[in-house]
Amino acid sequence: QVQLMESGGGSVQAGQSLILSCTAPGFTSNSCGLDWFRQAAGKQREWVSHIRPDGTTLYADSVKGRFSVSRDSAKQAVHLRMDMLRPEDTAMYFCAARAAYCATIYKPPVTIFSYWGQGTQVAVSS
């Protein structure tokens, strides 16, 4: 079973940066990779990014060029670096992993994810 735990959230001003981390023991052997989602208050959960064990990445258009995801195999963790943050990036951020449906998919549905972290809050003020 994959247990995920996010950290690194906080409150920043627009234009600043944050780095989120997801501790994911077993991720390096999980061929399905790991995804980041976010959910703003009153809105549906939104897919943000994907990274596979081989380093292949994919991003939502809304964050492309501002966010970057990387893996730390030694620490069995994945990091989401968020630059040029905007107020609309304010949300609870979750990492998620799948047990199946391992294709790299743009905007995958939440229903295919078997494992979720508890989330870490990001607040961006203007």
RACORGI-V492205 format. One record per residue. N is the residue number from 0. RES is the residue in one letter. SS is DSSP state (a for helix, b for strand, c for the rest). PHI is phi in whole degrees, 0 to 359 (none if undefined). PSI is psi in whole degrees, -180 to 180 (NA if undefined). Layout:
n: (N	N)
res: (RES	RES)
ss: (SS	SS)
phi: (PHI	PHI)
psi: (PSI	PSI)
This chain:
n: (0	1	2	3	4	5	6	7	8	9	10	11	12	13	14	15	16	17	18	19	20	21	22	23	24	25	26	27	28	29	30	31	32	33	34	35	36	37	38	39	40	41	42	43	44	45	46	47	48	49	50	51	52	53	54	55	56	57	58	59	60	61	62	63	64	65	66	67	68	69	70	71	72	73	74	75	76	77	78	79	80	81	82	83	84	85	86	87	88	89	90	91	92	93	94	95	96	97	98	99	100	101	102	103	104	105	106	107	108	109	110	111	112	113	114	115	116	117	118	119	120	121	122	123	124	125)
res: (Q	V	Q	L	M	E	S	G	G	G	S	V	Q	A	G	Q	S	L	I	L	S	C	T	A	P	G	F	T	S	N	S	C	G	L	D	W	F	R	Q	A	A	G	K	Q	R	E	W	V	S	H	I	R	P	D	G	T	T	L	Y	A	D	S	V	K	G	R	F	S	V	S	R	D	S	A	K	Q	A	V	H	L	R	M	D	M	L	R	P	E	D	T	A	M	Y	F	C	A	A	R	A	A	Y	C	A	T	I	Y	K	P	P	V	T	I	F	S	Y	W	G	Q	G	T	Q	V	A	V	S	S)
ss: (c	c	c	b	b	b	b	c	c	b	b	b	b	c	c	c	c	b	b	b	b	b	b	b	c	c	a	a	a	c	c	c	c	b	b	b	b	b	b	c	c	c	c	c	c	b	b	b	b	b	b	c	c	c	c	c	b	b	b	c	c	c	c	b	c	c	b	b	b	b	b	b	c	c	c	c	b	b	b	b	b	b	c	c	c	c	a	a	a	c	b	b	b	b	b	b	b	c	c	c	c	c	c	c	c	c	c	c	c	a	a	a	c	c	b	b	c	c	c	b	b	b	b	b	b	c)
phi: (none	265	248	246	215	268	204	104	292	172	248	223	265	305	95	274	235	217	238	264	235	231	279	222	302	93	302	298	258	267	292	278	78	218	240	250	234	216	220	277	303	78	238	285	294	241	288	244	199	218	220	259	303	277	95	300	234	210	228	291	302	292	240	301	89	245	252	217	247	217	240	236	297	298	262	50	223	235	244	244	271	241	253	49	297	238	304	287	276	299	182	273	254	236	258	213	225	249	264	209	53	274	296	285	237	283	54	293	289	296	292	270	263	264	231	225	278	274	95	222	275	238	233	240	258	273)
psi: (141	126	126	144	122	156	167	-3	169	-171	126	171	158	138	-16	-180	156	153	120	148	148	113	124	78	130	-8	-41	-22	2	104	-11	-11	-166	142	155	138	166	153	115	158	127	7	165	156	135	132	141	-51	167	143	137	163	-27	2	-6	134	158	142	150	148	-33	-19	-6	133	-15	-33	148	139	140	165	149	93	-37	-37	2	52	159	137	140	107	127	111	163	49	147	158	-32	-6	-6	123	169	129	133	144	152	150	154	151	-17	-172	60	3	148	114	133	128	60	149	146	-23	-17	1	129	-24	135	146	-179	-13	155	135	135	128	126	120	151	NA)
